[in-house]
Amino acid sequence: MPVKTLRHWLEAARAGQPLISSGRKPVSEMESESTRLLTQNAMIGMAREILKKARAFFVGASK
C-alpha cells in the first residue's frame, strides 16, 4: 500500500473526516479503526527498525 495513501487516511482521521473517496460509500467505523491500527502498526514497525539499527551502531561503536 502506498505511503501517500496511508498518510492521507491518517490526516483525514486526525481531522475527524470520514474516509471516503469519489464514487465509493463512506468507510464504516470498523474499517476506519482497522486502517488506524494498520497505520499505527506500520509506524511501530518503522520505529523498531530504527531502534535495531541504532542498537547495532552503538554496540559496534563501543567495541
C-alpha positions in Angstrom: 0.0 0.0 0.0 1.5 3.4 -0.9 2.7 5.5 2.0 0.8 8.5 0.4 -2.5 6.7 0.8 -1.8 5.9 4.5 -0.7 9.5 5.1 -4.0 10.8 3.5 -6.1 8.4 5.7 -4.2 9.3 8.8 -4.6 13.1 8.2 -8.3 12.6 7.5 -8.7 10.5 10.7 -6.9 13.1 12.8 -9.1 15.9 11.3 -12.2 13.8 12.1 -13.2 13.5 8.5 -14.8 10.3 7.2 -12.6 8.3 4.9 -14.4 8.4 1.6 -13.2 8.7 -2.0 -15.1 9.6 -5.1 -17.6 7.1 -6.2 -17.4 5.0 -3.0 -19.6 4.7 0.0 -18.3 6.1 3.4 -16.0 3.9 5.3 -17.5 2.2 8.3 -16.3 2.7 11.9 -14.8 -0.8 11.9 -12.9 -0.2 8.6 -11.7 3.1 9.9 -10.4 1.6 13.1 -8.7 -1.2 11.1 -7.0 1.4 9.0 -5.9 3.3 12.0 -4.4 0.2 13.6 -2.7 -0.8 10.4 -1.1 2.7 10.1 -0.1 2.6 13.8 1.4 -0.9 13.3 3.4 0.4 10.3 4.7 3.3 12.3 5.7 1.0 15.2 7.5 -1.3 12.7 9.5 1.6 11.3 10.4 2.7 14.8 11.5 -0.8 15.7 13.8 -1.0 12.6 15.3 2.4 13.5 16.0 1.2 17.1 17.6 -2.1 15.8 19.9 -0.1 13.6 20.8 2.4 16.4 21.5 -0.5 18.7 23.8 -2.2 16.2 25.6 1.1 15.6 26.2 1.8 19.3 27.2 -1.8 20.1 29.7 -1.6 17.2 31.0 1.8 18.4 31.6 0.6 21.9 34.0 -2.2 20.9 
